[in-house]
């Protein structure tokens, strides 16, 4: 699979992406990728940054190792020229699949790769696990991100969940009103 990325000079470059399940040997690269997408100055290159709301790290090595060891979880990675440039977490449950930790390297954001990754995650959940529902949580303070998911068929369930204040695995909050909204999408049978 490939996407076309536009350069600032008007040039276009095709980026070929290969998807696969992550392994334990990918843990360090995944931690670096996820944290670069969500936290710190490097995350500000892309539009998925949470740096204005949260400091610290998005995921640590121990948490990543735990995710990779779970039998009901798949971390899907996208590689370009042997380098991991995107990932997401898929977690199987009785209520479908949970989609999280969605990361696209900041300098590749805005080229359509996110749509490709989301579609691959949906196909994987439907084909591998027979899931007919994808579920996710998004910070309510991210209306532009919620709108992006809505344009891809996701709708709010009306459920909210408070941010886990005090749990540094989720980051260091910079404000006291953080909360998640739940979005879902029914997955077509023909994915």
N, C-alpha and C positions, 0 to 999 in steps of 0.2 A: 504494500500500500504506500502511496506517496502523496505529498501535498506540495503545493507551489507556494513559496515564500517570496514576498516582494522585498527587495533591498531598498534602502533609503535613496539610492542613486537611480531608481527606476528599473533596476535589473530584477530578474526573476530566477529563483533557484528552486529546484525540486529536491525535497527531502523525503527519502525513502524510509518508511517506518516498518519494522518487523515487531510483532507482538509475541510475547511468551509469558509463562508463569515465572515469577521471581523465585530465586533460591536463596538459601542462607548466605551464599557468597556475595549476593547483591546488597546485603544489608547496609554497608557503609555508604555505597553510592546512592541508595534510596534515601537514607537519612539526610545526606547532603542535598539531594534534589528537592525533597519535600520542604526542608527548612529554607532553601533558597527561594522557593516559590511563595512562601507565606510570611516569612519573618525577615527583619533586618533590611538594610539598604539595598541589597541585591534583589530583593523581592519587588522593589519599586519599579524595576525595569518592566515588569508585567502588570497586568491589571487584576490579578488574583490576590494581591498582597493583603495581609491582615495586619501589617505593621502599625497602622494607625490605632488599632484596637488592642493588639496583643504584642507583648515582647517575649523574650525567651525563645525557646525552640518549639516547633510544631510537633516534632516527634524525636524521641531519643533512641539510642542504640538498643536498649533493653526492650522498649515497646516494639520496635521494629522486629527484633528477634522473636518476640512473642507472637506477633502477627504472622510471621513467616512459618511458625511452627504449628499454628492452629489447623485443625483438619477441616473446619467449616469456612476457612478464609483463603482467598486467592489474592495475591498481589500481582496484578497484571502490569507488565512493563512494556514500554515501546522503546526500541533501540533504533538508532540511526548511526551507521558506520561503526557499529560495535559499542556505542556509548548509550547509556540509558538517558533518554530525554523526556520521558513521561512515565507516569505510573498512576494506578488507582487501586484501592482496596475493594474487593467484593467479598461480602460475608453472606453465606447462605443461612436462611432461617425458615421456619414454617410459614412465615408471612412473605416469602419472596426473597429478594436479595437487597442487601444494604450496600450502597455505593458511597465511598468516602476516600479521603486522602488523595483527592484528584490533583495531580501536579503535572504541569507542562513547564519545561525549562523557561524561565522568564524571557530570554531573548528569542524564543520561538513562539511566544504567545501572540495571538492576533492574526495568525496565518491559517486558521482553520483546523489546526491539529486537535484542539479540544473537542470539536464535534466528532472527529474521527475516533478519538479515544473513547468518548462517551458511547458512540455507536458500537464499538468493539466490546466494551464492557456489557452493554445490553445484550448483544449477540451471545457473548460468553455465558452470561447468567441464564439466558433462555435455552441455549443449546446444551450446555454442560450440566446444568442443574434442573432444567425444566421450569424455571421461575417465570411467572407471568406478571410480577410486580417488582418494580425497582423503587427503593426508598432511600432517602438521604436527609441529612440535616445541614442547614446553611445558617450562618449568623444572620439574624434579622436585620442587622446594621448594614448588610450588603445588598441593597435593593437592585443594583445593576447585575449582580451575579444571580439573584433570584429571577430577574427578568430574562437572563440568558437561558436558564433552565426552562422557564415557562415557554420560551420560543421553541424549545425542543420537546414540548408536550408534557412537561411536569406541572403539577398543580399542587397548591397548598392544601394540606389536610385540615388546617386550622389548629393543629396541635403545636404547642411550643414547649420547649424544655429549657430550664435555666442553665446558664453556663456553669460548669463545675469549678466554681471559685475555690481556691485552696489546693487544687490538684495541678501541680506545676507541669505534669505531662501534657497538659493542654495549652500551656503558655502562661504568661504573666499579664493579667488584664490591666488595661490602661483606663478603663471606665467601669462603672458599677451597674450598668444596665444591659449587659450582654445576655443574649438568649438565642436559642436556635429555633428555626421553624422547620417543620417537616414537609418535604415535597415527595410526591409519588408519581409514577407513571405506569400504566398498564402496558406490558410488553406484548407486542403482536405475536401471534403464534408462528408466523412465517419468518422470524428473524434468522 
